[in-house]
Amino acid sequence: MQDTPFAKGHGTGNDFVLVADPAGRSPLSPERVRALADRRFGVGGDGVIRAVPSGASGDALLDGAAEGAASTIWAMDYWNADGSVSEMCGNGVRVFVRYLLDERLAELPDGGWIDVATRAGVKRVVRRGELLSADLGPFELGAESLVAAVGLDVDRPGLGVSTGNPHVVVALASEDELAGLDLHRAPSLDPVPADGANVEFVVPGLIADGVGSIRMRVHERGVGETLSCGTGAVAAAMATRHWSGDAADRWIVDVPGGRLEVELDARGHAWLTGPAEIVFRGAALSPVQ
């Protein structure tokens, strides 16, 4: 057995186990991820993130993402709790940068930025006081599908949205409907996406002075229901913006774990802003590799 130093962090309750691999010699495996993410027998988290120098991760997508981006130093090797790899995580990339700062692996003055290589390309994270803001890039609206979930009386239409990873957003009529969902079981989609999808259920609120509001719950593929999903908040905001006739470019998204802000810039890039915290550190025994 070997001790694995780790940190535990979260962004609006979306929590992660973080490990540093500055030499690029300790790749994650599905077994190791499941052991670390297990909430009863491990550290516990919605996912596991390895901080590794870009170009040294051993993952073709991660190493290829940093090519041509001279400022990119670190890659975010992100895995879901079930041991499957994921393209990106909006809360995770902000927590990842907070981890780099706290571990003194990077410096970031207020207003400064750092680029992070992900499987969905390079993402820029800007420090805004105590908050971190991530440029998640352009989004893409997709096809509609029918969504069935425990607690819904009938199947509902959902709009596909790509934010670097796949989402399906479903609009509900009331907060009572939202609260009545049982998301311990994965919603079913028709047609079934080839790579699966995160499913966001939203209740749109008022739009005032160019700012819209949304309440959201989410079931994440490979994880289950989480208190928050950063790319899901972007998907929810962009779907609601589409349904409202592009009535607002700034959205406040309330999730069970807190509040996030999504803003669409003049280039069509979606920015996700919110808190990111490291809550404790330790060393985990790693009998599996």
Phi, psi and omega in degrees: 000150181222135178290136176247106175298138182215166168233153176245128181222166178208156171233109186049044175086351174279107195249153189217148167263129183242134177229145179260140177223067185296339179267353181067033185244004184232070181295150176281157174227159178305320181294317180293320179297312181298322179294316181291322186278347182297128186280348179252323185249355180232207178285314179099129177178163174286342180194172178235135182236127174257128174268116185222144178302137179298138184092352183237013186282335186083002178251123186299321180293316180294313182292325179288333182297328185275352182296129180085358178246090189297335183279348183283121183248323187242146174247141178260103179271096189256133179231141173288163184297334181277003178093008176264148179279155179229153182291315188200166174208117184293319173289321182299321182291328177288318176296324177302314180293320177301320178297315178302319181292314182293328179274002182059033174271349178203160175238145182208099178289162178302128183089349179277172183222159174221140177263139181234130176279130175229172177290349176256021179103186181275130179243132179266133179241128183247138176273128178234081185067235179276351180262160174238140184239127183247129173278106181270004174081191180287153176249168180219124175281140183241206183276163175272155175216164176267136185238128174246137179213151177295125182109345175267134182288327178221160176298145181240149175288141176233145181258126177286135178221127175258126176236032189104330167225164192274140179223155168230125186250130182241127177271133176248162187274336187207163176291333176296319176298318180297314182292333184279355180288143169251103184259016172293330175262140183293134172299152177257143184241141176226112003285161181279123178296144183301321183253015183075181180198151166283144181239121179253131174251127189230149169241105179293143178250206182285155170244121182220134179054037176078012180238127178256163180228148183216143165251140190216142164234157187216143167249118182263134177300139179078000183226307189114198177289135177239161180288345182193156173212118185292309178294331176293323176297321176295314179300316180297317180294318182288326175293317180293323175300317178298314181294331182271005182076035179058041186286342181211150176249000178231133185225136173262122184245114178265124179241166180304332182267000180147214186227136175236158177237134179240132180223136179262123182270181186294340179273355185085017177269139178264127178255135178246123182237137178179179180284158174211124186228144167260125189254334172195167179227158179188196176223126182255138174291136184237081178287341180251146180236000000 
